[in-house]
């Protein structure tokens, strides 16, 4: 890929990131985003508390 005119004037050379480093960088960004979403959900969303009653038939109770 050609360097830009500004880079040529400043004597800079474009250096591509290695493939593994690029992959690890993208994975790190995804992990940080997932953590931020989980933190936001845990912090800003309050669950609605309700009582749950589940009848258990007497046959399922183990009477020893």
Residue pairs with C-beta under 8 A, 6 or more apart in sequence:
1 14
3 12
3 13
3 14
7 13
7 14
17 25
